[in-house]
Amino acid sequence: MDPSSLSDHDFLTGFEACALPPTAFDHRGHLRLGWVFLQRCPLPEAEARVCQGIERFAAHLGVPGKYNATLTVALLRLMAQGGGADPSRSFSAFLALNPELVHDAKGLLARHYSPAQLESEPARRGFVPPDRLPLPA
């Protein structure tokens, strides 16, 4: 199954049922999940649902240590600032307007977080504020 061929509804349904293949959750898949939730929920709810869902999906795949709450929340806030909740834009259009999220997310996050802060155990377990530039609210 090619996850990019799924409708947003089917992608989300498959994700919530832990029925998508692990290949669906490369970086682009994580961005798509965030975008889908930003399209449907206010940012605080999107953050909670994405974090809970990715944590559950990672545990289902047997890799719970890969989940990082701070990384997830920070990317969602950057996505929201970049227009991720704008219903007039498709996912493709959103990515075209925010190429840095796709091609240099690590560099984008490095403006806000030192590697030590972002990779710390507290950052993995829950959201930790940036130690460099503040994130958008």
Secondary structure, DSSP 8 states (H G I E B T S, - for coil): --GGGS-HHHHHHHHHTT-S-GGGGSHHHHHHHHHHHHHHS-HHHHHHHHHHHHHHHHHHTT-GGG--HHHHHHHHHHHHHTTTT-TTS-HHHHHHH-HHHHH-HHHHHHTT--HHHHTSHHHHHS----SSS----
